[in-house]
């Protein structure tokens, strides 16, 4: 299980934990000091990421931030960055 946390200067903490085998994600958990409304949308994003590769995950994150979800404390770049860095550290 990979666990990685990221906090840009002036931003909030975002962390991810997951398994990454054969270039696909599983058991994804996204957590941190940010707020998302409605809250269950983070769970939905985690489920969507299951079985996807990094390129697909980055597209899903883009779509997530273009949806009607409200996100406070982090940006789509923060979320993308935590996944990219976690893969590079793995």
PDB file as gemmi writes it, atoms N, CA and C in Angstrom:
CRYST1    1.000    1.000    1.000  90.00  90.00  90.00 P 1                      
ATOM      1  N   UNK A   1       0.851  -1.180   0.000  1.00  0.00           N  
ATOM      2  CA  UNK A   1       0.000   0.000   0.000  1.00  0.00           C  
ATOM      3  C   UNK A   1       0.892   1.237   0.000  1.00  0.00           C  
ATOM      4  N   UNK A   2       0.661   2.122  -0.944  1.00  0.00           N  
ATOM      5  CA  UNK A   2       1.383   3.388  -1.015  1.00  0.00           C  
ATOM      6  C   UNK A   2       0.583   4.446  -0.264  1.00  0.00           C  
ATOM      7  N   UNK A   3       1.285   5.268   0.490  1.00  0.00           N  
ATOM      8  CA  UNK A   3       0.673   6.394   1.196  1.00  0.00           C  
ATOM      9  C   UNK A   3       1.533   7.606   0.902  1.00  0.00           C  
ATOM     10  N   UNK A   4       0.888   8.691   0.472  1.00  0.00           N  
ATOM     11  CA  UNK A   4       1.646   9.889   0.153  1.00  0.00           C  
ATOM     12  C   UNK A   4       0.814  11.105   0.516  1.00  0.00           C  
ATOM     13  N   UNK A   5       1.480  12.121   1.065  1.00  0.00           N  
ATOM     14  CA  UNK A   5       0.814  13.372   1.416  1.00  0.00           C  
ATOM     15  C   UNK A   5       1.519  14.527   0.725  1.00  0.00           C  
ATOM     16  N   UNK A   6       0.740  15.545   0.403  1.00  0.00           N  
ATOM     17  CA  UNK A   6       1.260  16.709  -0.314  1.00  0.00           C  
ATOM     18  C   UNK A   6       0.567  17.954   0.223  1.00  0.00           C  
ATOM     19  N   UNK A   7       1.341  19.012   0.363  1.00  0.00           N  
ATOM     20  CA  UNK A   7       0.782  20.306   0.764  1.00  0.00           C  
ATOM     21  C   UNK A   7       1.579  21.383   0.055  1.00  0.00           C  
ATOM     22  N   UNK A   8       0.909  22.098  -0.839  1.00  0.00           N  
ATOM     23  CA  UNK A   8       1.597  23.202  -1.510  1.00  0.00           C  
ATOM     24  C   UNK A   8       1.648  24.390  -0.551  1.00  0.00           C  
ATOM     25  N   UNK A   9       2.564  25.294  -0.804  1.00  0.00           N  
ATOM     26  CA  UNK A   9       2.698  26.473   0.046  1.00  0.00           C  
ATOM     27  C   UNK A   9       1.388  27.261   0.032  1.00  0.00           C  
ATOM     28  N   UNK A  10       0.861  27.510   1.212  1.00  0.00           N  
ATOM     29  CA  UNK A  10      -0.389  28.244   1.343  1.00  0.00           C  
ATOM     30  C   UNK A  10      -1.640  27.402   1.146  1.00  0.00           C  
ATOM     31  N   UNK A  11      -1.460  26.123   0.854  1.00  0.00           N  
ATOM     32  CA  UNK A  11      -2.605  25.242   0.614  1.00  0.00           C  
ATOM     33  C   UNK A  11      -2.858  24.321   1.786  1.00  0.00           C  
ATOM     34  N   UNK A  12      -3.804  23.459   1.620  1.00  0.00           N  
ATOM     35  CA  UNK A  12      -4.167  22.468   2.634  1.00  0.00           C  
ATOM     36  C   UNK A  12      -3.530  21.126   2.296  1.00  0.00           C  
ATOM     37  N   UNK A  13      -3.448  20.275   3.296  1.00  0.00           N  
ATOM     38  CA  UNK A  13      -2.887  18.939   3.131  1.00  0.00           C  
ATOM     39  C   UNK A  13      -3.860  18.048   2.361  1.00  0.00           C  
ATOM     40  N   UNK A  14      -3.314  17.279   1.424  1.00  0.00           N  
ATOM     41  CA  UNK A  14      -4.075  16.222   0.768  1.00  0.00           C  
ATOM     42  C   UNK A  14      -3.221  14.968   0.796  1.00  0.00           C  
ATOM     43  N   UNK A  15      -3.847  13.859   1.110  1.00  0.00           N  
ATOM     44  CA  UNK A  15      -3.136  12.586   1.149  1.00  0.00           C  
ATOM     45  C   UNK A  15      -3.899  11.528   0.377  1.00  0.00           C  
ATOM     46  N   UNK A  16      -3.152  10.539  -0.107  1.00  0.00           N  
ATOM     47  CA  UNK A  16      -3.764   9.404  -0.791  1.00  0.00           C  
ATOM     48  C   UNK A  16      -3.116   8.124  -0.298  1.00  0.00           C  
ATOM     49  N   UNK A  17      -3.902   7.098  -0.219  1.00  0.00           N  
ATOM     50  CA  UNK A  17      -3.358   5.758   0.002  1.00  0.00           C  
ATOM     51  C   UNK A  17      -4.018   4.855  -1.029  1.00  0.00           C  
ATOM     52  N   UNK A  18      -3.247   3.897  -1.529  1.00  0.00           N  
ATOM     53  CA  UNK A  18      -3.754   3.023  -2.583  1.00  0.00           C  
ATOM     54  C   UNK A  18      -2.778   1.886  -2.829  1.00  0.00           C  
ATOM     55  N   UNK A  19      -3.256   0.901  -3.545  1.00  0.00           N  
ATOM     56  CA  UNK A  19      -2.401  -0.126  -4.126  1.00  0.00           C  
ATOM     57  C   UNK A  19      -2.281   0.205  -5.606  1.00  0.00           C  
ATOM     58  N   UNK A  20      -1.115  -0.076  -6.174  1.00  0.00           N  
ATOM     59  CA  UNK A  20      -0.879   0.217  -7.589  1.00  0.00           C  
ATOM     60  C   UNK A  20      -0.142  -0.966  -8.193  1.00  0.00           C  
ATOM     61  N   UNK A  21      -0.882  -1.818  -8.882  1.00  0.00           N  
ATOM     62  CA  UNK A  21      -0.282  -2.986  -9.514  1.00  0.00           C  
ATOM     63  C   UNK A  21      -0.707  -3.043 -10.969  1.00  0.00           C  
ATOM     64  N   UNK A  22       0.211  -3.482 -11.795  1.00  0.00           N  
ATOM     65  CA  UNK A  22      -0.020  -3.565 -13.239  1.00  0.00           C  
ATOM     66  C   UNK A  22      -0.587  -2.251 -13.771  1.00  0.00           C  
ATOM     67  N   UNK A  23      -0.014  -1.142 -13.286  1.00  0.00           N  
ATOM     68  CA  UNK A  23      -0.382   0.208 -13.718  1.00  0.00           C  
ATOM     69  C   UNK A  23      -1.834   0.584 -13.449  1.00  0.00           C  
ATOM     70  N   UNK A  24      -2.467  -0.054 -12.462  1.00  0.00           N  
ATOM     71  CA  UNK A  24      -3.829   0.323 -12.105  1.00  0.00           C  
ATOM     72  C   UNK A  24      -3.961   0.517 -10.595  1.00  0.00           C  
ATOM     73  N   UNK A  25      -4.868   1.409 -10.231  1.00  0.00           N  
ATOM     74  CA  UNK A  25      -5.117   1.750  -8.833  1.00  0.00           C  
ATOM     75  C   UNK A  25      -6.197   0.857  -8.236  1.00  0.00           C  
ATOM     76  N   UNK A  26      -6.042   0.552  -6.946  1.00  0.00           N  
ATOM     77  CA  UNK A  26      -7.094  -0.119  -6.184  1.00  0.00           C  
ATOM     78  C   UNK A  26      -7.006   0.335  -4.730  1.00  0.00           C  
ATOM     79  N   UNK A  27      -8.062   0.090  -3.977  1.00  0.00           N  
ATOM     80  CA  UNK A  27      -8.127   0.439  -2.549  1.00  0.00           C  
ATOM     81  C   UNK A  27      -7.764   1.905  -2.302  1.00  0.00           C  
ATOM     82  N   UNK A  28      -8.323   2.794  -3.098  1.00  0.00           N  
ATOM     83  CA  UNK A  28      -7.980   4.219  -3.060  1.00  0.00           C  
ATOM     84  C   UNK A  28      -8.717   4.925  -1.926  1.00  0.00           C  
ATOM     85  N   UNK A  29      -7.960   5.710  -1.152  1.00  0.00           N  
ATOM     86  CA  UNK A  29      -8.527   6.580  -0.121  1.00  0.00           C  
ATOM     87  C   UNK A  29      -7.891   7.954  -0.292  1.00  0.00           C  
ATOM     88  N   UNK A  30      -8.734   8.985  -0.364  1.00  0.00           N  
ATOM     89  CA  UNK A  30      -8.282  10.372  -0.470  1.00  0.00           C  
ATOM     90  C   UNK A  30      -8.688  11.069   0.823  1.00  0.00           C  
ATOM     91  N   UNK A  31      -7.744  11.753   1.450  1.00  0.00           N  
ATOM     92  CA  UNK A  31      -8.035  12.393   2.740  1.00  0.00           C  
ATOM     93  C   UNK A  31      -7.244  13.693   2.856  1.00  0.00           C  
ATOM     94  N   UNK A  32      -7.557  14.490   3.871  1.00  0.00           N  
ATOM     95  CA  UNK A  32      -6.794  15.707   4.108  1.00  0.00           C  
ATOM     96  C   UNK A  32      -7.594  16.778   4.817  1.00  0.00           C  
ATOM     97  N   UNK A  33      -7.032  17.987   4.787  1.00  0.00           N  
ATOM     98  CA  UNK A  33      -7.593  19.138   5.493  1.00  0.00           C  
ATOM     99  C   UNK A  33      -8.487  19.990   4.602  1.00  0.00           C  
ATOM    100  N   UNK A  34      -9.095  19.419   3.620  1.00  0.00           N  
ATOM    101  CA  UNK A  34      -9.916  20.149   2.663  1.00  0.00           C  
ATOM    102  C   UNK A  34     -11.386  19.780   2.867  1.00  0.00           C  
ATOM    103  N   UNK A  35     -12.260  20.513   2.193  1.00  0.00           N  
ATOM    104  CA  UNK A  35     -13.698  20.266   2.287  1.00  0.00           C  
ATOM    105  C   UNK A  35     -14.275  20.082   0.894  1.00  0.00           C  
ATOM    106  N   UNK A  36     -15.179  19.129   0.772  1.00  0.00           N  
ATOM    107  CA  UNK A  36     -15.882  18.874  -0.482  1.00  0.00           C  
ATOM    108  C   UNK A  36     -17.370  18.766  -0.172  1.00  0.00           C  
ATOM    109  N   UNK A  37     -18.185  19.453  -0.973  1.00  0.00           N  
ATOM    110  CA  UNK A  37     -19.641  19.389  -0.830  1.00  0.00           C  
ATOM    111  C   UNK A  37     -20.251  19.031  -2.169  1.00  0.00           C  
ATOM    112  N   UNK A  38     -21.100  18.055  -2.239  1.00  0.00           N  
ATOM    113  CA  UNK A  38     -21.465  17.153  -1.161  1.00  0.00           C  
ATOM    114  C   UNK A  38     -20.316  16.206  -0.804  1.00  0.00           C  
ATOM    115  N   UNK A  39     -20.227  15.871   0.471  1.00  0.00           N  
ATOM    116  CA  UNK A  39     -19.105  15.088   0.999  1.00  0.00           C  
ATOM    117  C   UNK A  39     -18.937  13.738   0.319  1.00  0.00           C  
ATOM    118  N   UNK A  40     -20.036  13.106  -0.048  1.00  0.00           N  
ATOM    119  CA  UNK A  40     -19.943  11.763  -0.637  1.00  0.00           C  
ATOM    120  C   UNK A  40     -19.267  11.752  -2.004  1.00  0.00           C  
ATOM    121  N   UNK A  41     -19.048  12.916  -2.584  1.00  0.00           N  
ATOM    122  CA  UNK A  41     -18.388  12.968  -3.887  1.00  0.00           C  
ATOM    123  C   UNK A  41     -16.936  12.497  -3.821  1.00  0.00           C  
ATOM    124  N   UNK A  42     -16.285  12.647  -2.675  1.00  0.00           N  
ATOM    125  CA  UNK A  42     -14.925  12.108  -2.528  1.00  0.00           C  
ATOM    126  C   UNK A  42     -14.975  10.585  -2.612  1.00  0.00           C  
ATOM    127  N   UNK A  43     -15.950   9.976  -1.942  1.00  0.00           N  
ATOM    128  CA  UNK A  43     -16.124   8.520  -2.027  1.00  0.00           C  
ATOM    129  C   UNK A  43     -16.387   8.091  -3.467  1.00  0.00           C  
ATOM    130  N   UNK A  44     -17.208   8.854  -4.162  1.00  0.00           N  
ATOM    131  CA  UNK A  44     -17.513   8.527  -5.556  1.00  0.00           C  
ATOM    132  C   UNK A  44     -16.264   8.612  -6.428  1.00  0.00           C  
ATOM    133  N   UNK A  45     -15.440   9.628  -6.206  1.00  0.00           N  
ATOM    134  CA  UNK A  45     -14.192   9.758  -6.966  1.00  0.00           C  
ATOM    135  C   UNK A  45     -13.270   8.579  -6.679  1.00  0.00           C  
ATOM    136  N   UNK A  46     -13.157   8.203  -5.416  1.00  0.00           N  
ATOM    137  CA  UNK A  46     -12.320   7.048  -5.056  1.00  0.00           C  
ATOM    138  C   UNK A  46     -12.768   5.799  -5.811  1.00  0.00           C  
ATOM    139  N   UNK A  47     -14.073   5.587  -5.883  1.00  0.00           N  
ATOM    140  CA  UNK A  47     -14.609   4.413  -6.585  1.00  0.00           C  
ATOM    141  C   UNK A  47     -14.334   4.487  -8.083  1.00  0.00           C  
ATOM    142  N   UNK A  48     -14.447   5.679  -8.660  1.00  0.00           N  
ATOM    143  CA  UNK A  48     -14.176   5.845 -10.088  1.00  0.00           C  
ATOM    144  C   UNK A  48     -12.715   5.562 -10.432  1.00  0.00           C  
ATOM    145  N   UNK A  49     -11.813   5.850  -9.508  1.00  0.00           N  
ATOM    146  CA  UNK A  49     -10.379   5.664  -9.741  1.00  0.00           C  
ATOM    147  C   UNK A  49     -10.000   4.184  -9.775  1.00  0.00           C  
ATOM    148  N   UNK A  50     -10.764   3.356  -9.069  1.00  0.00           N  
ATOM    149  CA  UNK A  50     -10.472   1.917  -8.999  1.00  0.00           C  
ATOM    150  C   UNK A  50     -10.316   1.321 -10.398  1.00  0.00           C  
ATOM    151  N   UNK A  51      -9.226   0.600 -10.620  1.00  0.00           N  
ATOM    152  CA  UNK A  51      -9.003  -0.091 -11.884  1.00  0.00           C  
ATOM    153  C   UNK A  51      -8.493   0.779 -13.016  1.00  0.00           C  
ATOM    154  N   UNK A  52      -8.192   2.038 -12.726  1.00  0.00           N  
ATOM    155  CA  UNK A  52      -7.733   2.978 -13.767  1.00  0.00           C  
ATOM    156  C   UNK A  52      -6.228   3.173 -13.687  1.00  0.00           C  
ATOM    157  N   UNK A  53      -5.641   3.628 -14.797  1.00  0.00           N  
ATOM    158  CA  UNK A  53      -4.221   3.976 -14.801  1.00  0.00           C  
ATOM    159  C   UNK A  53      -4.065   5.465 -14.491  1.00  0.00           C  
ATOM    160  N   UNK A  54      -2.831   5.929 -14.363  1.00  0.00           N  
ATOM    161  CA  UNK A  54      -2.586   7.316 -13.947  1.00  0.00           C  
ATOM    162  C   UNK A  54      -3.183   8.317 -14.927  1.00  0.00           C  
ATOM    163  N   UNK A  55      -3.025   8.100 -16.209  1.00  0.00           N  
ATOM    164  CA  UNK A  55      -3.567   9.025 -17.205  1.00  0.00           C  
ATOM    165  C   UNK A  55      -5.081   9.145 -17.069  1.00  0.00           C  
ATOM    166  N   UNK A  56      -5.747   8.028 -16.881  1.00  0.00           N  
ATOM    167  CA  UNK A  56      -7.198   8.044 -16.702  1.00  0.00           C  
ATOM    168  C   UNK A  56      -7.591   8.742 -15.406  1.00  0.00           C  
ATOM    169  N   UNK A  57      -6.808   8.537 -14.357  1.00  0.00           N  
ATOM    170  CA  UNK A  57      -7.082   9.182 -13.069  1.00  0.00           C  
ATOM    171  C   UNK A  57      -6.962  10.697 -13.200  1.00  0.00           C  
ATOM    172  N   UNK A  58      -5.951  11.163 -13.903  1.00  0.00           N  
ATOM    173  CA  UNK A  58      -5.786  12.606 -14.092  1.00  0.00           C  
ATOM    174  C   UNK A  58      -6.980  13.188 -14.843  1.00  0.00           C  
ATOM    175  N   UNK A  59      -7.505  12.466 -15.820  1.00  0.00           N  
ATOM    176  CA  UNK A  59      -8.709  12.912 -16.531  1.00  0.00           C  
ATOM    177  C   UNK A  59      -9.925  12.922 -15.602  1.00  0.00           C  
ATOM    178  N   UNK A  60     -10.052  11.910 -14.751  1.00  0.00           N  
ATOM    179  CA  UNK A  60     -11.166  11.858 -13.796  1.00  0.00           C  
ATOM    180  C   UNK A  60     -11.115  13.033 -12.823  1.00  0.00           C  
ATOM    181  N   UNK A  61      -9.918  13.389 -12.389  1.00  0.00           N  
ATOM    182  CA  UNK A  61      -9.759  14.531 -11.477  1.00  0.00           C  
ATOM    183  C   UNK A  61     -10.195  15.811 -12.175  1.00  0.00           C  
ATOM    184  N   UNK A  62      -9.810  15.962 -13.430  1.00  0.00           N  
ATOM    185  CA  UNK A  62     -10.226  17.128 -14.223  1.00  0.00           C  
ATOM    186  C   UNK A  62     -11.752  17.199 -14.284  1.00  0.00           C  
ATOM    187  N   UNK A  63     -12.385  16.087 -14.604  1.00  0.00           N  
ATOM    188  CA  UNK A  63     -13.850  16.038 -14.682  1.00  0.00           C  
ATOM    189  C   UNK A  63     -14.495  16.333 -13.327  1.00  0.00           C  
ATOM    190  N   UNK A  64     -13.902  15.823 -12.255  1.00  0.00           N  
ATOM    191  CA  UNK A  64     -14.407  16.046 -10.901  1.00  0.00           C  
ATOM    192  C   UNK A  64     -14.490  17.542 -10.605  1.00  0.00           C  
ATOM    193  N   UNK A  65     -13.436  18.280 -10.950  1.00  0.00           N  
ATOM    194  CA  UNK A  65     -13.412  19.711 -10.657  1.00  0.00           C  
ATOM    195  C   UNK A  65     -14.277  20.520 -11.619  1.00  0.00           C  
ATOM    196  N   UNK A  66     -14.615  19.960 -12.769  1.00  0.00           N  
ATOM    197  CA  UNK A  66     -15.518  20.641 -13.702  1.00  0.00           C  
ATOM    198  C   UNK A  66     -16.984  20.394 -13.358  1.00  0.00           C  
ATOM    199  N   UNK A  67     -17.239  19.429 -12.487  1.00  0.00           N  
ATOM    200  CA  UNK A  67     -18.613  19.105 -12.097  1.00  0.00           C  
ATOM    201  C   UNK A  67     -19.138  20.154 -11.119  1.00  0.00           C  
ATOM    202  N   UNK A  68     -20.334  19.937 -10.626  1.00  0.00           N  
ATOM    203  CA  UNK A  68     -20.969  20.907  -9.722  1.00  0.00           C  
ATOM    204  C   UNK A  68     -20.495  20.782  -8.278  1.00  0.00           C  
ATOM    205  N   UNK A  69     -19.497  19.949  -8.036  1.00  0.00           N  
ATOM    206  CA  UNK A  69     -18.962  19.757  -6.684  1.00  0.00           C  
ATOM    207  C   UNK A  69     -18.258  21.041  -6.214  1.00  0.00           C  
ATOM    208  N   UNK A  70     -18.376  21.342  -4.933  1.00  0.00           N  
ATOM    209  CA  UNK A  70     -17.674  22.488  -4.349  1.00  0.00           C  
ATOM    210  C   UNK A  70     -16.486  21.971  -3.552  1.00  0.00           C  
ATOM    211  N   UNK A  71     -15.299  22.508  -3.838  1.00  0.00           N  
ATOM    212  CA  UNK A  71     -14.066  22.061  -3.188  1.00  0.00           C  
ATOM    213  C   UNK A  71     -13.377  23.277  -2.582  1.00  0.00           C  
ATOM    214  N   UNK A  72     -12.997  23.163  -1.312  1.00  0.00           N  
ATOM    215  CA  UNK A  72     -12.335  24.253  -0.600  1.00  0.00           C  
ATOM    216  C   UNK A  72     -11.022  23.766  -0.001  1.00  0.00           C  
ATOM    217  N   UNK A  73      -9.954  24.507  -0.228  1.00  0.00           N  
ATOM    218  CA  UNK A  73      -8.667  24.213   0.399  1.00  0.00           C  
ATOM    219  C   UNK A  73      -7.657  23.539  -0.499  1.00  0.00           C  
ATOM    220  N   UNK A  74      -8.116  22.934  -1.592  1.00  0.00           N  
ATOM    221  CA  UNK A  74      -7.207  22.299  -2.549  1.00  0.00           C  
ATOM    222  C   UNK A  74      -7.678  22.626  -3.961  1.00  0.00           C  
ATOM    223  N   UNK A  75      -6.767  22.481  -4.900  1.00  0.00           N  
ATOM    224  CA  UNK A  75      -7.082  22.695  -6.309  1.00  0.00           C  
ATOM    225  C   UNK A  75      -6.969  21.374  -7.058  1.00  0.00           C  
ATOM    226  N   UNK A  76      -7.440  21.371  -8.289  1.00  0.00           N  
ATOM    227  CA  UNK A  76      -7.289  20.150  -9.091  1.00  0.00           C  
ATOM    228  C   UNK A  76      -5.816  19.835  -9.308  1.00  0.00           C  
ATOM    229  N   UNK A  77      -4.975  20.877  -9.389  1.00  0.00           N  
ATOM    230  CA  UNK A  77      -3.542  20.651  -9.546  1.00  0.00           C  
ATOM    231  C   UNK A  77      -2.960  19.950  -8.321  1.00  0.00           C  
ATOM    232  N   UNK A  78      -3.452  20.287  -7.131  1.00  0.00           N  
ATOM    233  CA  UNK A  78      -2.996  19.618  -5.904  1.00  0.00           C  
ATOM    234  C   UNK A  78      -3.332  18.130  -5.939  1.00  0.00           C  
ATOM    235  N   UNK A  79      -4.546  17.813  -6.364  1.00  0.00           N  
ATOM    236  CA  UNK A  79      -4.981  16.415  -6.391  1.00  0.00           C  
ATOM    237  C   UNK A  79      -4.177  15.638  -7.432  1.00  0.00           C  
ATOM    238  N   UNK A  80      -3.997  16.230  -8.597  1.00  0.00           N  
ATOM    239  CA  UNK A  80      -3.188  15.573  -9.629  1.00  0.00           C  
ATOM    240  C   UNK A  80      -1.762  15.367  -9.141  1.00  0.00           C  
ATOM    241  N   UNK A  81      -1.213  16.382  -8.506  1.00  0.00           N  
ATOM    242  CA  UNK A  81       0.179  16.325  -8.044  1.00  0.00           C  
ATOM    243  C   UNK A  81       0.391  15.230  -7.008  1.00  0.00           C  
ATOM    244  N   UNK A  82      -0.544  15.067  -6.084  1.00  0.00           N  
ATOM    245  CA  UNK A  82      -0.362  14.040  -5.054  1.00  0.00           C  
ATOM    246  C   UNK A  82      -0.353  12.648  -5.681  1.00  0.00           C  
ATOM    247  N   UNK A  83      -1.176  12.421  -6.688  1.00  0.00           N  
ATOM    248  CA  UNK A  83      -1.162  11.115  -7.355  1.00  0.00           C  
ATOM    249  C   UNK A  83       0.127  10.915  -8.151  1.00  0.00           C  
ATOM    250  N   UNK A  84       0.551  11.935  -8.887  1.00  0.00           N  
ATOM    251  CA  UNK A  84       1.784  11.803  -9.679  1.00  0.00           C  
ATOM    252  C   UNK A  84       2.997  11.575  -8.786  1.00  0.00           C  
ATOM    253  N   UNK A  85       3.091  12.340  -7.710  1.00  0.00           N  
ATOM    254  CA  UNK A  85       4.232  12.176  -6.801  1.00  0.00           C  
ATOM    255  C   UNK A  85       4.201  10.821  -6.099  1.00  0.00           C  
ATOM    256  N   UNK A  86       3.020  10.382  -5.734  1.00  0.00           N  
ATOM    257  CA  UNK A  86       2.911   9.083  -5.063  1.00  0.00           C  
ATOM    258  C   UNK A  86       3.401   7.963  -5.973  1.00  0.00           C  
ATOM    259  N   UNK A  87       3.060   8.018  -7.243  1.00  0.00           N  
ATOM    260  CA  UNK A  87       3.512   6.993  -8.192  1.00  0.00           C  
ATOM    261  C   UNK A  87       5.024   7.061  -8.363  1.00  0.00           C  
ATOM    262  N   UNK A  88       5.573   8.257  -8.445  1.00  0.00           N  
ATOM    263  CA  UNK A  88       7.025   8.409  -8.605  1.00  0.00           C  
ATOM    264  C   UNK A  88       7.792   7.934  -7.381  1.00  0.00           C  
ATOM    265  N   UNK A  89       7.185   8.069  -6.192  1.00  0.00           N  
ATOM    266  CA  UNK A  89       7.830   7.636  -4.950  1.00  0.00           C  
ATOM    267  C   UNK A  89       7.726   6.131  -4.751  1.00  0.00           C  
ATOM    268  N   UNK A  90       6.731   5.522  -5.366  1.00  0.00           N  
ATOM    269  CA  UNK A  90       6.447   4.095  -5.160  1.00  0.00           C  
ATOM    270  C   UNK A  90       7.582   3.215  -5.654  1.00  0.00           C  
TER     271      UNK A  90                                                      
END                                                                             
